[in-house]
Amino acid sequence: LAPQLLALYRLFMETDCSMAEINPMTLTKDQRIVALDAKVTIDDNALYRQKRLAELRDLSQENPLEAKALQKGIAYVKLDGDVGCLVNGAGLAMATMDTVRTAGCEPANFLDVGGGADPERVAETVGLVLEDSAVKRILVNVFGGIARCDDIAKGIVSAMPEERSAMPIVVRFLGTNMEEGKRILQESGLNVHPISDLKEGIAVLKGLVGS
């Protein structure tokens, strides 16, 4: 078994795997070890080193929204809820999803718009969230460090189609140009619910359940 395990280890290391699993495996009557099935997951962040493997990727076998996000360089994972999350920063995105669940709702996605996002990129990201027909309301949680709150606001306004302009948008801005961002949203005519912190956001989301 040792040579097989060593080969599996080499595969894991040389192709930047996050998982390499053989399951099930069997021992034949003539003492041969046979892998009956296997699963290998390559770290997306290492695909630039694995060009041959990247070329084998078949986006038609993946969730259409996740595939579109991948092509645009947006960190997006489709979930089963109805609250669309627009957040900058992976850690903040996780905390935002926890907030949604605390309010008795379920997040529709994990999404990190990324730092330094300009209005055009934000608009693309919002459009991606809105392509999910399950989304009934949106929670925006942005820390204006690298990203600017006014740029986020401009992207939201430009991306929101007229037919969905009544959708509730719960917004927490903190940091760079936060007041300007709030002003842009409040003057947009969209159904905006500004909040100062996530505790307030939980109360607002609870009030919007069923809306």
N, C-alpha and C positions, 0 to 999 in steps of 0.2 A: 504493500500500500504506500510505502514511503515515496517511491518515484512518482506516483500519481499525485500525491499531495504536494510534492515539490513542483510538479508541472502546473498544478492549480495555483500555487503561490506565485509562480513566475507570470502566469496569465494575469493574476490580480494586479501585480506590481507594474508589469510592462504595458498594460493597456489602461491604466488609471481607473481601475474599477472602484465603485463604491460597494459593490456586492458581486460575489462569484459563488454560486451555489450549485451543487450537484445533488439532486433529490428527485426520484429515488436512485439508489445505486444497488447493484446486485453482484453476488459472487456465484459464478456458474459452477456446474459440476466438475468442469476441468480446471477449476481454480482461477478463472479469468475474472477480473473486475470490470464490470460494464456499467457505464453511466447511462441510465435509461432516460433521464431528462436533466436539463440544466437551465439556469437563468443567470444572465450576466447583465449588470447595470454599470454603464460608464458614467463617470462624473462629467456633467455638462460643462463644468468650468475647465475641464482638461481636453475638450474635444479639439481645440486648436493644435494639440500635440498628436491627435489621433485622426488625422484627415481621412485615412482609409476607412476607418470605422464610421466617421461622420457621414461619409458618402452613402453608407448603407441605411441611413435613417429614413424611414418612410413616414412622413408626416400625416399621410392619409389614415394611418392606424392610430393616431393620437386624437385627443379631444380637439375639435376644430378651433375653439377659442384659444386653447393653450398653444396650438401650433401657430396660429396667427401672432400671438404674443411673442413666441420664440423668434419668429422671423423679424419682428420689430425690436427685439432686444429688451422686451418688457418682462419682468418677473411676475408671472400670473399663474395661479392654480385655480381651476374651477372647483367650487364646492356646491353643496346641495341647498343652501339657504336662499333667502330673498333680500338680504341687506348687502348691497354692493359696497365694498370697502376701497377707498382711495387714500393711500397712505404713502409717506416717503420714509424708507428705512425698514429693514426686515424685522428688527426687534419691535419697533413701534407697530408694525402690521400685525404681529402676533398678539400684542397687548390689545390692539383694537378689536381683533376677532374675539378675544376673551370678553371684552366689554359688550360686544353684540350678544354673546351667549348669556352674560349676566342679566341683560335686559329681557331675556326670555325669547330672543330671536336667534336666527342662525345666519352666519355669514355666507354670502354667495360666492366669495372668492378670497384668496390670498393675493394681495397685489402690492408691489413696491414700485412706485413710480420712479424712484431713483433720485439722486442728488443732482442739482443743477438743471432740472427739467425746465425747458422753455414752454411757452403756451402751446406751441404746435405739438410737442410731445405729450403734454398733458391732455390735449384734445384727443389725440390718438388713444391714450389710455382710457379716458372717459368713454370714448366710443366703444372700446372693447368691453367695458363693464356693461354698457347699455345693450350690447348685442345679446346679452343673456336675458332672455324673455322672462326669466323668473325674478329678476330684480324689481322690487317694488319701491325701495327707498335706498338712499345712498348715505353712508357715513364717511365724511372727509376728516382725516386727522393728520395735519401737516405741521411739522416743526420746521420753521423757516431758518435753517442753518445754511446749508448749501443751496437748497431750493428757496425761492422767494414766494411768499404767500400771494402776492399780486399776480405773479405768473401763473400760479395754480388756479387762481380765481378766473383769470382771462381764459385759460384753457377749458375750464368747466363751462363757462358761459358760451364759448364758441362751439362747443361740442354738443350741447343739449338741444335736441330737435324740438320743434314747436309742439309736436304731438305728445311729448313727454315733459313739457315744461312745468306741469303741476306736480311732478314727482317730488316728494319731500327729500330735501338735502340737508342733513345735519352736519354742521361745519365747526370744527375746532381749528383755529389758526393760532400759532404761537411763534414769534420770532420775526425775522426780516420782513418788513412791509406788511405786517399783519393787519393794521388798521386799513391800509389801502386795499388789501385783499377783501376784507369784510365789506368795505364800501362798494367795491365792484359787484360783489354778489348781491348785496342788499338793493342796489339800483338796477339789477338785471331783470327784475320781474319774475325771477324763479322762486320756487317755494322753499326758501332758505330758512333754516332754524339754527341760528348761531348759538354756540355753547362755549363756556369758558374752561370746562374740564370734562373728563370722561364720566365723572359721577353725575354731572348734569346731563351728559349724553345718554346715560342709562335711563334717566327719567323721561327724556324726550322720546327715545326709541320706544319705551313702554307705552307712551301716550299715542304713538303712531301705529301701534299694532292694530291691524285690521283696516288701516287707511289705504 
